[in-house]
Amino acid sequence: MHYFMSKKLVKSPYDTGSSEVQINIFTGRIQHITEHLKRHKKDLNSQKSLLTLVGKRRKLLKYIKNSNIEIYRNIIIKLEIRK
């Protein structure tokens, strides 16, 4: 199991390629980098990494929203992404 992956959206222990799991991994990494940036405000490389991850996650969420709205809503609720 990946370090940043919670077990909320995992279909099987070896599932790392589905969009839902990738969003899950990106969310964990985003939270980790956000905590890092609270302590190290001038770390520009981490800021760039954070923006890149947020963009990738946004694109995957858009893809899932267009393909299956119920899965999208489930992801938003479980990962508490949007309020």
C-alpha positions as CSV (number, residue, x, y, z in Angstrom):
1,M,0.0,0.0,0.0
2,H,1.3,3.4,-0.9
3,Y,2.5,5.7,1.9
4,F,-0.1,8.5,1.2
5,M,-3.0,6.2,0.3
6,S,-5.8,5.9,2.8
7,K,-8.0,2.8,2.6
8,K,-11.2,4.8,1.9
9,L,-11.3,4.2,-1.9
10,V,-9.2,1.1,-2.4
11,K,-10.9,-1.6,-4.4
12,S,-8.1,-4.2,-3.9
13,P,-4.7,-4.1,-2.2
14,Y,-3.0,-3.9,-5.6
15,D,-5.2,-1.2,-7.1
16,T,-3.0,1.8,-7.8
17,G,-4.0,2.8,-11.3
18,S,-7.7,3.6,-11.1
19,S,-8.7,7.3,-11.1
20,E,-10.3,7.0,-7.7
21,V,-7.1,5.7,-6.1
22,Q,-4.9,8.2,-7.9
23,I,-7.1,11.0,-6.5
24,N,-6.7,9.4,-3.1
25,I,-2.9,9.4,-3.4
26,F,-2.8,12.9,-4.7
27,T,-4.9,14.1,-1.8
28,G,-2.6,12.5,0.7
29,R,0.4,14.1,-0.9
30,I,-1.3,17.5,-1.1
31,Q,-2.0,17.3,2.6
32,H,1.6,16.3,3.4
33,I,3.1,19.2,1.3
34,T,0.6,21.7,2.7
35,E,1.8,20.8,6.3
36,H,5.4,21.1,5.1
37,L,4.7,24.5,3.6
38,K,3.2,25.8,6.9
39,R,6.6,25.3,8.4
40,H,8.8,26.2,5.4
41,K,7.0,29.1,3.7
42,K,9.8,29.9,1.3
43,D,10.2,26.4,-0.2
44,L,9.4,27.3,-3.8
45,N,10.0,23.7,-5.1
46,S,7.3,22.4,-2.7
47,Q,5.0,25.2,-3.8
48,K,5.4,24.2,-7.4
49,S,4.9,20.5,-6.6
50,L,1.7,21.4,-4.7
51,L,0.3,23.3,-7.6
52,T,1.1,20.5,-10.0
53,L,-0.6,17.9,-7.8
54,V,-3.7,20.1,-7.3
55,G,-3.9,20.5,-11.1
56,K,-3.6,16.7,-11.7
57,R,-6.2,15.9,-9.1
58,R,-8.6,18.5,-10.6
59,K,-8.2,17.0,-14.0
60,L,-8.9,13.5,-12.7
61,L,-11.9,14.8,-10.7
62,K,-13.3,16.4,-13.8
63,Y,-12.9,13.2,-15.8
64,I,-14.7,11.2,-13.1
65,K,-17.4,13.9,-12.8
66,N,-18.1,13.6,-16.6
67,S,-18.0,9.8,-16.7
68,N,-19.9,8.9,-13.4
69,I,-21.4,11.6,-11.2
70,E,-22.2,9.1,-8.3
71,I,-18.5,8.0,-8.0
72,Y,-17.5,11.7,-8.1
73,R,-19.9,12.6,-5.3
74,N,-18.7,9.6,-3.3
75,I,-15.0,10.7,-3.6
76,I,-15.8,14.2,-2.6
77,I,-17.6,13.1,0.5
78,K,-15.1,10.4,1.6
79,L,-12.0,12.5,1.0
80,E,-13.6,15.8,2.3
81,I,-12.2,17.7,-0.7
82,R,-14.9,20.3,-1.2
83,K,-17.3,21.8,1.3
